[in-house]
Amino acid sequence: MDINLADNNQPVGIDQAQATQGPDARENFPTTASEWNYHIIIKQKLKFIIDTGATQSILNPILCNPKWRIKSKSVILKTLQNTIKTTTIYEVPLSPEIGNSHQKMELIECKFHDLYDGILGNDFLKKYGGIIDYKNDELIINGRHIPLL
C-alpha cells in the first residue's frame, strides 16, 4: 500500500518500503507506538511512529521544506524522558489518499530520535479519521489500508 503527501499540490509517487531498523531499535526508543516506514512528503524513505499519546505530530528539521513554514512560536513537547522546546510549525499539503489538495497537515519541527523521522500523533488521527486496526496491523484512512510494520 502506498501513501504520500503532495508538494505544491503535485502527488509524490511512493511505494511501501521494507523496515531497516535493527533488532534493538525499540529498546532504545521511549514508547511502544507502532512504526511506519514509507515515503511521505518527499521522495525518500522516511520512518514515522504512530503515537496515539502524542498530542502533536512532528517532523525532523532536516526534512522540513521552508515553503511549508507557517509560523514560529514557542512550543513545548513533553516526552517520557524530557521536555523539548521548539519554535517552528509547518503546514504540509496532503495527498488525495488522505484529504483533498486544499487540506494541510500541521507538523512541528523537532529532532527527537536518530532512527525515526517523525511522529504522526493523535492530532493527525483525529483530524483525518485514522483508525488503527490492531488485529490486521494496519492504519485505515479514508478507506485506505496502510500496513503497520
C-alpha positions as CSV (number, residue, x, y, z in Angstrom):
1,M,0.0,0.0,0.0
2,D,1.3,3.5,-0.7
3,I,0.6,6.8,0.8
4,N,2.0,10.3,0.2
5,L,1.7,13.9,0.8
6,A,1.8,16.4,-2.0
7,D,4.4,19.1,-2.6
8,N,2.8,22.1,-4.3
9,N,-0.3,20.0,-4.8
10,Q,1.7,17.6,-7.0
11,P,1.5,14.0,-5.8
12,V,4.7,12.3,-4.9
13,G,4.8,8.7,-6.1
14,I,5.8,6.2,-3.4
15,D,5.9,2.5,-2.6
16,Q,5.8,0.7,0.7
17,A,9.3,0.3,2.0
18,Q,11.0,-2.5,3.9
19,A,11.8,-2.0,7.6
20,T,15.5,-1.2,8.1
21,Q,15.9,-0.7,11.8
22,G,18.0,-3.1,13.8
23,P,16.6,-5.6,16.3
24,D,17.3,-3.3,19.3
25,A,15.6,-0.2,17.8
26,R,12.6,-0.5,20.0
27,E,14.7,-0.9,23.2
28,N,16.3,2.5,22.5
29,F,13.0,4.4,21.9
30,P,10.9,5.5,24.9
31,T,7.5,4.5,23.6
32,T,5.7,1.4,22.4
33,A,4.0,3.1,19.5
34,S,3.7,1.3,16.1
35,E,6.2,2.1,13.5
36,W,5.8,3.2,9.9
37,N,8.5,3.1,7.2
38,Y,7.3,4.6,4.0
39,H,7.8,7.6,1.7
40,I,5.9,10.7,2.9
41,I,6.3,14.4,2.0
42,I,9.5,13.9,-0.1
43,K,10.9,11.3,-2.4
44,Q,12.9,9.3,0.1
45,K,12.3,6.6,2.7
46,L,11.1,8.0,6.0
47,K,10.3,6.3,9.2
48,F,7.3,7.6,11.2
49,I,5.9,6.3,14.5
50,I,2.2,6.4,15.1
51,D,1.8,7.5,18.7
52,T,-1.8,7.9,19.9
53,G,-0.5,9.5,23.1
54,A,1.3,12.3,21.2
55,T,-0.9,15.4,21.0
56,Q,1.0,16.9,18.1
57,S,2.7,15.4,15.0
58,I,6.3,16.2,14.4
59,L,8.9,16.1,11.6
60,N,12.7,16.1,11.7
61,P,14.0,19.6,10.8
62,I,16.2,18.3,8.0
63,L,13.1,17.2,6.1
64,C,11.1,20.4,6.5
65,N,10.6,22.5,3.4
66,P,10.9,26.2,4.0
67,K,7.9,27.0,1.8
68,W,5.7,25.0,4.2
69,R,6.7,27.1,7.2
70,I,3.7,29.0,8.6
71,K,4.7,30.4,12.0
72,S,7.3,30.5,14.7
73,K,6.1,30.3,18.3
74,S,7.4,28.6,21.4
75,V,6.1,25.0,21.6
76,I,7.0,22.7,24.4
77,L,6.9,19.0,23.8
78,K,6.9,16.7,26.8
79,T,8.2,13.1,26.4
80,L,8.6,10.3,28.8
81,Q,12.3,11.2,29.2
82,N,12.5,15.0,28.9
83,T,11.0,18.3,27.7
84,I,11.9,19.6,24.2
85,K,11.4,23.3,23.3
86,T,11.0,24.1,19.6
87,T,9.7,27.1,17.6
88,T,8.8,26.3,14.1
89,I,5.5,24.9,12.7
90,Y,4.9,23.7,9.1
91,E,1.7,23.1,7.1
92,V,2.2,20.3,4.6
93,P,-0.3,19.7,1.8
94,L,-2.0,16.3,1.9
95,S,-2.2,13.8,-0.8
96,P,-5.6,12.8,-2.4
97,E,-5.4,9.5,-0.5
98,I,-5.7,11.3,2.9
99,G,-7.6,14.5,2.0
100,N,-8.0,16.9,-0.8
101,S,-5.3,19.2,-2.2
102,H,-6.5,22.1,-0.1
103,Q,-6.2,20.3,3.2
104,K,-2.9,20.7,5.1
105,M,-1.3,18.8,7.9
106,E,0.4,20.7,10.7
107,L,3.7,19.4,11.8
108,I,6.1,20.7,14.4
109,E,9.8,20.8,13.6
110,C,11.7,18.7,16.1
111,K,14.7,16.4,16.1
112,F,13.6,13.7,18.6
113,H,15.4,10.5,17.6
114,D,18.1,9.3,15.3
115,L,16.2,6.2,14.0
116,Y,12.9,8.0,13.2
117,D,11.9,11.0,11.0
118,G,8.7,12.0,12.7
119,I,5.6,11.1,14.7
120,L,2.1,11.0,13.5
121,G,0.2,11.9,16.6
122,N,-3.4,12.0,17.9
123,D,-3.9,15.4,16.1
124,F,-3.4,13.7,12.7
125,L,-5.5,10.6,13.6
126,K,-8.4,12.7,14.8
127,K,-8.4,15.2,12.0
128,Y,-8.3,12.6,9.2
129,G,-10.3,9.8,10.9
130,G,-7.4,7.4,11.2
131,I,-8.3,4.1,12.7
132,I,-5.7,1.7,13.9
133,D,-6.7,-1.9,13.3
134,Y,-4.6,-3.9,15.7
135,K,-6.0,-7.3,14.6
136,N,-4.8,-6.7,11.0
137,D,-1.8,-4.5,11.8
138,E,-2.9,-1.6,9.6
139,L,-4.0,2.1,9.7
140,I,-7.2,2.9,7.9
141,I,-7.6,6.5,6.5
142,N,-10.4,7.3,4.0
143,G,-10.8,3.6,3.1
144,R,-7.1,3.1,2.5
145,H,-5.5,0.3,4.4
146,I,-1.9,1.1,5.3
147,P,0.2,-1.7,6.8
148,L,2.0,-1.1,10.1
149,L,5.4,-2.6,10.5
